[in-house]
Amino acid sequence: TRRPGDSMQLSAGRKTLKKIMIDDKIPREKRDKLPLLAAGGEIIWMIGGRRSARCLQPGDYHKVLYLSLEERGF
């Protein structure tokens, strides 16, 4: 999940996750629960939403990562 100051590289430049979520009209109560995929300190995908411009550069379409998320009740 997000942390203060997290940002993502978009095609138009770097933008904070807070601003991205506001622009994408993600309800405030869902923002802290939205799963994120990071590589090192770089956010590369808001699961179910935007992905970083650094992901899947032209010519990299043969590289695929399959993820499966499931919610478990404990």
PDB file with one MODEL, atoms N, CA, C and O in Angstrom:
MODEL        1
ATOM      1  N   THR A   1       0.845  -1.191   0.000  1.00  0.00           N
ATOM      2  CA  THR A   1       0.000   0.000   0.000  1.00  0.00           C
ATOM      3  C   THR A   1       0.880   1.241   0.000  1.00  0.00           C
ATOM      4  O   THR A   1       2.089   1.160   0.215  1.00  0.00           O
ATOM      5  N   ARG A   2       0.275   2.362  -0.238  1.00  0.00           N
ATOM      6  CA  ARG A   2       1.041   3.604  -0.423  1.00  0.00           C
ATOM      7  C   ARG A   2       1.627   4.140   0.879  1.00  0.00           C
ATOM      8  O   ARG A   2       1.155   3.852   1.980  1.00  0.00           O
ATOM      9  N   ARG A   3       2.661   4.923   0.698  1.00  0.00           N
ATOM     10  CA  ARG A   3       3.332   5.618   1.798  1.00  0.00           C
ATOM     11  C   ARG A   3       3.411   7.093   1.436  1.00  0.00           C
ATOM     12  O   ARG A   3       3.364   7.440   0.256  1.00  0.00           O
ATOM     13  N   PRO A   4       3.529   7.958   2.420  1.00  0.00           N
ATOM     14  CA  PRO A   4       3.639   9.393   2.121  1.00  0.00           C
ATOM     15  C   PRO A   4       4.802   9.661   1.158  1.00  0.00           C
ATOM     16  O   PRO A   4       5.914   9.172   1.358  1.00  0.00           O
ATOM     17  N   GLY A   5       4.528  10.434   0.130  1.00  0.00           N
ATOM     18  CA  GLY A   5       5.557  10.816  -0.831  1.00  0.00           C
ATOM     19  C   GLY A   5       5.764   9.842  -1.975  1.00  0.00           C
ATOM     20  O   GLY A   5       6.551  10.128  -2.878  1.00  0.00           O
ATOM     21  N   ASP A   6       5.080   8.689  -1.971  1.00  0.00           N
ATOM     22  CA  ASP A   6       5.218   7.743  -3.087  1.00  0.00           C
ATOM     23  C   ASP A   6       4.844   8.429  -4.393  1.00  0.00           C
ATOM     24  O   ASP A   6       3.920   9.240  -4.446  1.00  0.00           O
ATOM     25  N   SER A   7       5.580   8.088  -5.440  1.00  0.00           N
ATOM     26  CA  SER A   7       5.284   8.656  -6.755  1.00  0.00           C
ATOM     27  C   SER A   7       5.481   7.590  -7.815  1.00  0.00           C
ATOM     28  O   SER A   7       6.014   6.512  -7.553  1.00  0.00           O
ATOM     29  N   MET A   8       5.037   7.921  -9.018  1.00  0.00           N
ATOM     30  CA  MET A   8       5.134   6.990 -10.141  1.00  0.00           C
ATOM     31  C   MET A   8       5.578   7.767 -11.370  1.00  0.00           C
ATOM     32  O   MET A   8       5.174   8.912 -11.574  1.00  0.00           O
ATOM     33  N   GLN A   9       6.413   7.135 -12.184  1.00  0.00           N
ATOM     34  CA  GLN A   9       6.853   7.744 -13.435  1.00  0.00           C
ATOM     35  C   GLN A   9       5.778   7.517 -14.493  1.00  0.00           C
ATOM     36  O   GLN A   9       5.502   6.376 -14.862  1.00  0.00           O
ATOM     37  N   LEU A  10       5.177   8.588 -14.977  1.00  0.00           N
ATOM     38  CA  LEU A  10       4.180   8.516 -16.043  1.00  0.00           C
ATOM     39  C   LEU A  10       4.813   9.026 -17.331  1.00  0.00           C
ATOM     40  O   LEU A  10       5.910   9.584 -17.301  1.00  0.00           O
ATOM     41  N   SER A  11       4.148   8.846 -18.439  1.00  0.00           N
ATOM     42  CA  SER A  11       4.711   9.294 -19.716  1.00  0.00           C
ATOM     43  C   SER A  11       4.913  10.809 -19.747  1.00  0.00           C
ATOM     44  O   SER A  11       5.798  11.306 -20.444  1.00  0.00           O
ATOM     45  N   ALA A  12       4.093  11.539 -18.996  1.00  0.00           N
ATOM     46  CA  ALA A  12       4.202  13.005 -18.959  1.00  0.00           C
ATOM     47  C   ALA A  12       5.131  13.490 -17.845  1.00  0.00           C
ATOM     48  O   ALA A  12       5.316  14.697 -17.687  1.00  0.00           O
ATOM     49  N   GLY A  13       5.714  12.579 -17.075  1.00  0.00           N
ATOM     50  CA  GLY A  13       6.604  12.955 -15.980  1.00  0.00           C
ATOM     51  C   GLY A  13       6.219  12.254 -14.691  1.00  0.00           C
ATOM     52  O   GLY A  13       5.300  11.435 -14.670  1.00  0.00           O
ATOM     53  N   ARG A  14       6.917  12.574 -13.626  1.00  0.00           N
ATOM     54  CA  ARG A  14       6.689  11.955 -12.330  1.00  0.00           C
ATOM     55  C   ARG A  14       5.519  12.645 -11.628  1.00  0.00           C
ATOM     56  O   ARG A  14       5.374  13.865 -11.693  1.00  0.00           O
ATOM     57  N   LYS A  15       4.678  11.834 -10.947  1.00  0.00           N
ATOM     58  CA  LYS A  15       3.512  12.360 -10.246  1.00  0.00           C
ATOM     59  C   LYS A  15       3.313  11.567  -8.959  1.00  0.00           C
ATOM     60  O   LYS A  15       3.545  10.359  -8.932  1.00  0.00           O
ATOM     61  N   THR A  16       2.885  12.243  -7.890  1.00  0.00           N
ATOM     62  CA  THR A  16       2.655  11.532  -6.635  1.00  0.00           C
ATOM     63  C   THR A  16       1.424  10.645  -6.760  1.00  0.00           C
ATOM     64  O   THR A  16       0.498  10.942  -7.515  1.00  0.00           O
ATOM     65  N   LEU A  17       1.435   9.539  -5.996  1.00  0.00           N
ATOM     66  CA  LEU A  17       0.284   8.644  -6.011  1.00  0.00           C
ATOM     67  C   LEU A  17      -0.967   9.362  -5.535  1.00  0.00           C
ATOM     68  O   LEU A  17      -2.065   9.102  -6.026  1.00  0.00           O
ATOM     69  N   LYS A  18      -0.799  10.267  -4.578  1.00  0.00           N
ATOM     70  CA  LYS A  18      -1.952  11.025  -4.086  1.00  0.00           C
ATOM     71  C   LYS A  18      -2.633  11.766  -5.236  1.00  0.00           C
ATOM     72  O   LYS A  18      -3.853  11.700  -5.381  1.00  0.00           O
ATOM     73  N   LYS A  19      -1.851  12.469  -6.050  1.00  0.00           N
ATOM     74  CA  LYS A  19      -2.411  13.220  -7.172  1.00  0.00           C
ATOM     75  C   LYS A  19      -3.000  12.298  -8.236  1.00  0.00           C
ATOM     76  O   LYS A  19      -4.038  12.601  -8.825  1.00  0.00           O
ATOM     77  N   ILE A  20      -2.328  11.161  -8.479  1.00  0.00           N
ATOM     78  CA  ILE A  20      -2.846  10.194  -9.459  1.00  0.00           C
ATOM     79  C   ILE A  20      -4.202   9.674  -9.004  1.00  0.00           C
ATOM     80  O   ILE A  20      -5.140   9.594  -9.796  1.00  0.00           O
ATOM     81  N   MET A  21      -4.302   9.320  -7.729  1.00  0.00           N
ATOM     82  CA  MET A  21      -5.556   8.762  -7.205  1.00  0.00           C
ATOM     83  C   MET A  21      -6.682   9.796  -7.222  1.00  0.00           C
ATOM     84  O   MET A  21      -7.838   9.451  -7.471  1.00  0.00           O
ATOM     85  N   ILE A  22      -6.352  11.054  -6.961  1.00  0.00           N
ATOM     86  CA  ILE A  22      -7.356  12.121  -7.046  1.00  0.00           C
ATOM     87  C   ILE A  22      -7.803  12.283  -8.500  1.00  0.00           C
ATOM     88  O   ILE A  22      -9.000  12.351  -8.782  1.00  0.00           O
ATOM     89  N   ASP A  23      -6.833  12.343  -9.424  1.00  0.00           N
ATOM     90  CA  ASP A  23      -7.158  12.488 -10.853  1.00  0.00           C
ATOM     91  C   ASP A  23      -7.993  11.323 -11.364  1.00  0.00           C
ATOM     92  O   ASP A  23      -8.880  11.511 -12.196  1.00  0.00           O
ATOM     93  N   ASP A  24      -7.714  10.115 -10.869  1.00  0.00           N
ATOM     94  CA  ASP A  24      -8.431   8.912 -11.307  1.00  0.00           C
ATOM     95  C   ASP A  24      -9.733   8.692 -10.530  1.00  0.00           C
ATOM     96  O   ASP A  24     -10.424   7.692 -10.724  1.00  0.00           O
ATOM     97  N   LYS A  25     -10.052   9.641  -9.652  1.00  0.00           N
ATOM     98  CA  LYS A  25     -11.295   9.618  -8.869  1.00  0.00           C
ATOM     99  C   LYS A  25     -11.458   8.348  -8.033  1.00  0.00           C
ATOM    100  O   LYS A  25     -12.552   7.796  -7.919  1.00  0.00           O
ATOM    101  N   ILE A  26     -10.335   7.897  -7.448  1.00  0.00           N
ATOM    102  CA  ILE A  26     -10.378   6.764  -6.529  1.00  0.00           C
ATOM    103  C   ILE A  26     -10.863   7.308  -5.189  1.00  0.00           C
ATOM    104  O   ILE A  26     -10.256   8.231  -4.647  1.00  0.00           O
ATOM    105  N   PRO A  27     -11.948   6.751  -4.643  1.00  0.00           N
ATOM    106  CA  PRO A  27     -12.490   7.259  -3.384  1.00  0.00           C
ATOM    107  C   PRO A  27     -11.438   7.248  -2.270  1.00  0.00           C
ATOM    108  O   PRO A  27     -10.640   6.316  -2.167  1.00  0.00           O
ATOM    109  N   ARG A  28     -11.447   8.277  -1.452  1.00  0.00           N
ATOM    110  CA  ARG A  28     -10.470   8.450  -0.383  1.00  0.00           C
ATOM    111  C   ARG A  28     -10.380   7.215   0.522  1.00  0.00           C
ATOM    112  O   ARG A  28      -9.289   6.825   0.937  1.00  0.00           O
ATOM    113  N   GLU A  29     -11.533   6.602   0.825  1.00  0.00           N
ATOM    114  CA  GLU A  29     -11.535   5.456   1.738  1.00  0.00           C
ATOM    115  C   GLU A  29     -10.899   4.206   1.116  1.00  0.00           C
ATOM    116  O   GLU A  29     -10.584   3.262   1.840  1.00  0.00           O
ATOM    117  N   LYS A  30     -10.706   4.177  -0.200  1.00  0.00           N
ATOM    118  CA  LYS A  30     -10.082   3.029  -0.866  1.00  0.00           C
ATOM    119  C   LYS A  30      -8.596   3.219  -1.132  1.00  0.00           C
ATOM    120  O   LYS A  30      -7.892   2.251  -1.420  1.00  0.00           O
ATOM    121  N   ARG A  31      -8.113   4.446  -1.039  1.00  0.00           N
ATOM    122  CA  ARG A  31      -6.729   4.750  -1.435  1.00  0.00           C
ATOM    123  C   ARG A  31      -5.686   4.021  -0.613  1.00  0.00           C
ATOM    124  O   ARG A  31      -4.690   3.554  -1.167  1.00  0.00           O
ATOM    125  N   ASP A  32      -5.882   3.908   0.690  1.00  0.00           N
ATOM    126  CA  ASP A  32      -4.896   3.241   1.541  1.00  0.00           C
ATOM    127  C   ASP A  32      -4.994   1.726   1.473  1.00  0.00           C
ATOM    128  O   ASP A  32      -4.136   1.032   2.020  1.00  0.00           O
ATOM    129  N   LYS A  33      -6.017   1.199   0.816  1.00  0.00           N
ATOM    130  CA  LYS A  33      -6.199  -0.251   0.698  1.00  0.00           C
ATOM    131  C   LYS A  33      -5.815  -0.779  -0.682  1.00  0.00           C
ATOM    132  O   LYS A  33      -5.746  -1.992  -0.884  1.00  0.00           O
ATOM    133  N   LEU A  34      -5.568   0.117  -1.626  1.00  0.00           N
ATOM    134  CA  LEU A  34      -5.250  -0.276  -2.998  1.00  0.00           C
ATOM    135  C   LEU A  34      -3.872  -0.927  -3.044  1.00  0.00           C
ATOM    136  O   LEU A  34      -2.888  -0.302  -2.649  1.00  0.00           O
ATOM    137  N   PRO A  35      -3.781  -2.178  -3.520  1.00  0.00           N
ATOM    138  CA  PRO A  35      -2.462  -2.826  -3.585  1.00  0.00           C
ATOM    139  C   PRO A  35      -1.597  -2.214  -4.683  1.00  0.00           C
ATOM    140  O   PRO A  35      -2.076  -1.824  -5.747  1.00  0.00           O
ATOM    141  N   LEU A  36      -0.314  -2.148  -4.378  1.00  0.00           N
ATOM    142  CA  LEU A  36       0.663  -1.598  -5.314  1.00  0.00           C
ATOM    143  C   LEU A  36       1.752  -2.629  -5.570  1.00  0.00           C
ATOM    144  O   LEU A  36       2.044  -3.457  -4.708  1.00  0.00           O
ATOM    145  N   LEU A  37       2.345  -2.578  -6.742  1.00  0.00           N
ATOM    146  CA  LEU A  37       3.490  -3.417  -7.062  1.00  0.00           C
ATOM    147  C   LEU A  37       4.694  -2.493  -7.192  1.00  0.00           C
ATOM    148  O   LEU A  37       4.661  -1.504  -7.925  1.00  0.00           O
ATOM    149  N   ALA A  38       5.757  -2.831  -6.470  1.00  0.00           N
ATOM    150  CA  ALA A  38       6.958  -2.006  -6.485  1.00  0.00           C
ATOM    151  C   ALA A  38       8.160  -2.872  -6.813  1.00  0.00           C
ATOM    152  O   ALA A  38       8.197  -4.061  -6.496  1.00  0.00           O
ATOM    153  N   ALA A  39       9.122  -2.266  -7.440  1.00  0.00           N
ATOM    154  CA  ALA A  39      10.415  -2.890  -7.697  1.00  0.00           C
ATOM    155  C   ALA A  39      11.441  -2.001  -7.019  1.00  0.00           C
ATOM    156  O   ALA A  39      11.720  -0.894  -7.481  1.00  0.00           O
ATOM    157  N   GLY A  40      11.997  -2.488  -5.927  1.00  0.00           N
ATOM    158  CA  GLY A  40      12.863  -1.633  -5.131  1.00  0.00           C
ATOM    159  C   GLY A  40      12.003  -0.549  -4.515  1.00  0.00           C
ATOM    160  O   GLY A  40      10.989  -0.867  -3.894  1.00  0.00           O
ATOM    161  N   GLY A  41      12.355   0.689  -4.656  1.00  0.00           N
ATOM    162  CA  GLY A  41      11.557   1.788  -4.146  1.00  0.00           C
ATOM    163  C   GLY A  41      10.649   2.410  -5.189  1.00  0.00           C
ATOM    164  O   GLY A  41       9.997   3.419  -4.923  1.00  0.00           O
ATOM    165  N   GLU A  42      10.600   1.821  -6.367  1.00  0.00           N
ATOM    166  CA  GLU A  42       9.832   2.381  -7.483  1.00  0.00           C
ATOM    167  C   GLU A  42       8.462   1.718  -7.594  1.00  0.00           C
ATOM    168  O   GLU A  42       8.372   0.499  -7.742  1.00  0.00           O
ATOM    169  N   ILE A  43       7.390   2.518  -7.521  1.00  0.00           N
ATOM    170  CA  ILE A  43       6.043   2.001  -7.746  1.00  0.00           C
ATOM    171  C   ILE A  43       5.890   1.794  -9.245  1.00  0.00           C
ATOM    172  O   ILE A  43       6.052   2.729 -10.030  1.00  0.00           O
ATOM    173  N   ILE A  44       5.576   0.555  -9.641  1.00  0.00           N
ATOM    174  CA  ILE A  44       5.463   0.290 -11.072  1.00  0.00           C
ATOM    175  C   ILE A  44       4.033  -0.009 -11.515  1.00  0.00           C
ATOM    176  O   ILE A  44       3.737   0.018 -12.710  1.00  0.00           O
ATOM    177  N   TRP A  45       3.131  -0.296 -10.546  1.00  0.00           N
ATOM    178  CA  TRP A  45       1.754  -0.574 -10.946  1.00  0.00           C
ATOM    179  C   TRP A  45       0.819  -0.382  -9.775  1.00  0.00           C
ATOM    180  O   TRP A  45       1.055  -0.904  -8.685  1.00  0.00           O
ATOM    181  N   MET A  46      -0.252   0.374 -10.007  1.00  0.00           N
ATOM    182  CA  MET A  46      -1.381   0.427  -9.079  1.00  0.00           C
ATOM    183  C   MET A  46      -2.304  -0.685  -9.558  1.00  0.00           C
ATOM    184  O   MET A  46      -2.949  -0.554 -10.598  1.00  0.00           O
ATOM    185  N   ILE A  47      -2.370  -1.777  -8.805  1.00  0.00           N
ATOM    186  CA  ILE A  47      -3.110  -2.957  -9.241  1.00  0.00           C
ATOM    187  C   ILE A  47      -4.544  -2.554  -9.605  1.00  0.00           C
ATOM    188  O   ILE A  47      -5.263  -1.968  -8.796  1.00  0.00           O
ATOM    189  N   GLY A  48      -4.938  -2.877 -10.831  1.00  0.00           N
ATOM    190  CA  GLY A  48      -6.253  -2.514 -11.328  1.00  0.00           C
ATOM    191  C   GLY A  48      -6.313  -1.113 -11.901  1.00  0.00           C
ATOM    192  O   GLY A  48      -7.378  -0.655 -12.316  1.00  0.00           O
ATOM    193  N   GLY A  49      -5.176  -0.426 -11.929  1.00  0.00           N
ATOM    194  CA  GLY A  49      -5.150   0.950 -12.421  1.00  0.00           C
ATOM    195  C   GLY A  49      -3.926   1.218 -13.269  1.00  0.00           C
ATOM    196  O   GLY A  49      -3.522   0.390 -14.086  1.00  0.00           O
ATOM    197  N   ARG A  50      -3.344   2.379 -13.067  1.00  0.00           N
ATOM    198  CA  ARG A  50      -2.211   2.805 -13.899  1.00  0.00           C
ATOM    199  C   ARG A  50      -0.950   2.001 -13.629  1.00  0.00           C
ATOM    200  O   ARG A  50      -0.784   1.384 -12.577  1.00  0.00           O
ATOM    201  N   ARG A  51      -0.063   2.035 -14.625  1.00  0.00           N
ATOM    202  CA  ARG A  51       1.253   1.441 -14.450  1.00  0.00           C
ATOM    203  C   ARG A  51       2.304   2.471 -14.832  1.00  0.00           C
ATOM    204  O   ARG A  51       2.030   3.423 -15.564  1.00  0.00           O
ATOM    205  N   SER A  52       3.483   2.267 -14.334  1.00  0.00           N
ATOM    206  CA  SER A  52       4.586   3.179 -14.585  1.00  0.00           C
ATOM    207  C   SER A  52       4.958   3.183 -16.060  1.00  0.00           C
ATOM    208  O   SER A  52       4.808   2.175 -16.752  1.00  0.00           O
ATOM    209  N   ALA A  53       5.440   4.316 -16.531  1.00  0.00           N
ATOM    210  CA  ALA A  53       5.925   4.416 -17.905  1.00  0.00           C
ATOM    211  C   ALA A  53       7.179   3.568 -18.083  1.00  0.00           C
ATOM    212  O   ALA A  53       7.578   3.280 -19.211  1.00  0.00           O
ATOM    213  N   ARG A  54       7.801   3.167 -16.975  1.00  0.00           N
ATOM    214  CA  ARG A  54       9.000   2.329 -17.045  1.00  0.00           C
ATOM    215  C   ARG A  54       8.674   0.857 -17.262  1.00  0.00           C
ATOM    216  O   ARG A  54       9.575   0.048 -17.486  1.00  0.00           O
ATOM    217  N   CYS A  55       7.396   0.506 -17.198  1.00  0.00           N
ATOM    218  CA  CYS A  55       6.968  -0.883 -17.420  1.00  0.00           C
ATOM    219  C   CYS A  55       6.686  -1.114 -18.889  1.00  0.00           C
ATOM    220  O   CYS A  55       6.175  -0.237 -19.586  1.00  0.00           O
ATOM    221  N   LEU A  56       7.018  -2.275 -19.337  1.00  0.00           N
ATOM    222  CA  LEU A  56       6.726  -2.697 -20.703  1.00  0.00           C
ATOM    223  C   LEU A  56       7.114  -1.645 -21.743  1.00  0.00           C
ATOM    224  O   LEU A  56       6.271  -1.113 -22.466  1.00  0.00           O
ATOM    225  N   GLN A  57       8.371  -1.373 -21.793  1.00  0.00           N
ATOM    226  CA  GLN A  57       8.893  -0.487 -22.823  1.00  0.00           C
ATOM    227  C   GLN A  57       8.711  -1.166 -24.184  1.00  0.00           C
ATOM    228  O   GLN A  57       8.637  -2.393 -24.244  1.00  0.00           O
ATOM    229  N   PRO A  58       8.639  -0.409 -25.260  1.00  0.00           N
ATOM    230  CA  PRO A  58       8.487  -1.029 -26.589  1.00  0.00           C
ATOM    231  C   PRO A  58       9.546  -2.111 -26.809  1.00  0.00           C
ATOM    232  O   PRO A  58      10.732  -1.910 -26.546  1.00  0.00           O
ATOM    233  N   GLY A  59       9.086  -3.251 -27.293  1.00  0.00           N
ATOM    234  CA  GLY A  59       9.998  -4.359 -27.527  1.00  0.00           C
ATOM    235  C   GLY A  59      10.096  -5.331 -26.362  1.00  0.00           C
ATOM    236  O   GLY A  59      10.694  -6.397 -26.507  1.00  0.00           O
ATOM    237  N   ASP A  60       9.518  -4.990 -25.199  1.00  0.00           N
ATOM    238  CA  ASP A  60       9.586  -5.857 -24.017  1.00  0.00           C
ATOM    239  C   ASP A  60       8.336  -6.702 -23.828  1.00  0.00           C
ATOM    240  O   ASP A  60       8.144  -7.279 -22.758  1.00  0.00           O
ATOM    241  N   TYR A  61       7.491  -6.788 -24.831  1.00  0.00           N
ATOM    242  CA  TYR A  61       6.214  -7.470 -24.659  1.00  0.00           C
ATOM    243  C   TYR A  61       6.338  -8.979 -24.484  1.00  0.00           C
ATOM    244  O   TYR A  61       5.357  -9.638 -24.141  1.00  0.00           O
ATOM    245  N   HIS A  62       7.512  -9.535 -24.710  1.00  0.00           N
ATOM    246  CA  HIS A  62       7.710 -10.953 -24.483  1.00  0.00           C
ATOM    247  C   HIS A  62       7.946 -11.246 -23.003  1.00  0.00           C
ATOM    248  O   HIS A  62       7.909 -12.405 -22.591  1.00  0.00           O
ATOM    249  N   LYS A  63       8.188 -10.213 -22.201  1.00  0.00           N
ATOM    250  CA  LYS A  63       8.406 -10.380 -20.766  1.00  0.00           C
ATOM    251  C   LYS A  63       7.071 -10.166 -20.049  1.00  0.00           C
ATOM    252  O   LYS A  63       6.516  -9.068 -20.070  1.00  0.00           O
ATOM    253  N   VAL A  64       6.569 -11.210 -19.425  1.00  0.00           N
ATOM    254  CA  VAL A  64       5.268 -11.143 -18.777  1.00  0.00           C
ATOM    255  C   VAL A  64       5.390 -11.657 -17.351  1.00  0.00           C
ATOM    256  O   VAL A  64       6.046 -12.668 -17.099  1.00  0.00           O
ATOM    257  N   LEU A  65       4.767 -10.966 -16.437  1.00  0.00           N
ATOM    258  CA  LEU A  65       4.689 -11.393 -15.045  1.00  0.00           C
ATOM    259  C   LEU A  65       3.229 -11.634 -14.736  1.00  0.00           C
ATOM    260  O   LEU A  65       2.395 -10.744 -14.906  1.00  0.00           O
ATOM    261  N   TYR A  66       2.917 -12.830 -14.284  1.00  0.00           N
ATOM    262  CA  TYR A  66       1.536 -13.180 -13.940  1.00  0.00           C
ATOM    263  C   TYR A  66       1.396 -13.140 -12.429  1.00  0.00           C
ATOM    264  O   TYR A  66       2.127 -13.822 -11.710  1.00  0.00           O
ATOM    265  N   LEU A  67       0.459 -12.343 -11.954  1.00  0.00           N
ATOM    266  CA  LEU A  67       0.192 -12.229 -10.516  1.00  0.00           C
ATOM    267  C   LEU A  67      -1.222 -12.639 -10.231  1.00  0.00           C
ATOM    268  O   LEU A  67      -2.130 -12.369 -11.018  1.00  0.00           O
ATOM    269  N   SER A  68      -1.414 -13.288  -9.112  1.00  0.00           N
ATOM    270  CA  SER A  68      -2.739 -13.651  -8.672  1.00  0.00           C
ATOM    271  C   SER A  68      -2.921 -13.142  -7.239  1.00  0.00           C
ATOM    272  O   SER A  68      -2.165 -13.509  -6.340  1.00  0.00           O
ATOM    273  N   LEU A  69      -3.921 -12.302  -7.043  1.00  0.00           N
ATOM    274  CA  LEU A  69      -4.200 -11.768  -5.718  1.00  0.00           C
ATOM    275  C   LEU A  69      -5.490 -12.388  -5.211  1.00  0.00           C
ATOM    276  O   LEU A  69      -6.461 -12.534  -5.954  1.00  0.00           O
ATOM    277  N   GLU A  70      -5.486 -12.743  -3.960  1.00  0.00           N
ATOM    278  CA  GLU A  70      -6.720 -13.235  -3.362  1.00  0.00           C
ATOM    279  C   GLU A  70      -6.806 -12.740  -1.935  1.00  0.00           C
ATOM    280  O   GLU A  70      -5.810 -12.668  -1.216  1.00  0.00           O
ATOM    281  N   GLU A  71      -8.006 -12.406  -1.550  1.00  0.00           N
ATOM    282  CA  GLU A  71      -8.231 -11.909  -0.198  1.00  0.00           C
ATOM    283  C   GLU A  71      -8.540 -13.104   0.693  1.00  0.00           C
ATOM    284  O   GLU A  71      -9.368 -13.950   0.355  1.00  0.00           O
ATOM    285  N   ARG A  72      -7.877 -13.159   1.811  1.00  0.00           N
ATOM    286  CA  ARG A  72      -8.109 -14.255   2.749  1.00  0.00           C
ATOM    287  C   ARG A  72      -8.661 -13.709   4.054  1.00  0.00           C
ATOM    288  O   ARG A  72      -8.185 -12.696   4.568  1.00  0.00           O
ATOM    289  N   GLY A  73      -9.636 -14.367   4.567  1.00  0.00           N
ATOM    290  CA  GLY A  73     -10.182 -13.980   5.873  1.00  0.00           C
ATOM    291  C   GLY A  73      -9.547 -14.828   6.948  1.00  0.00           C
ATOM    292  O   GLY A  73      -9.618 -16.056   6.901  1.00  0.00           O
ATOM    293  N   PHE A  74      -8.933 -14.188   7.909  1.00  0.00           N
ATOM    294  CA  PHE A  74      -8.296 -14.929   9.007  1.00  0.00           C
ATOM    295  C   PHE A  74      -9.087 -14.786  10.268  1.00  0.00           C
ATOM    296  O   PHE A  74      -8.708 -15.339  11.300  1.00  0.00           O
TER     297      PHE A  74
ENDMDL
END
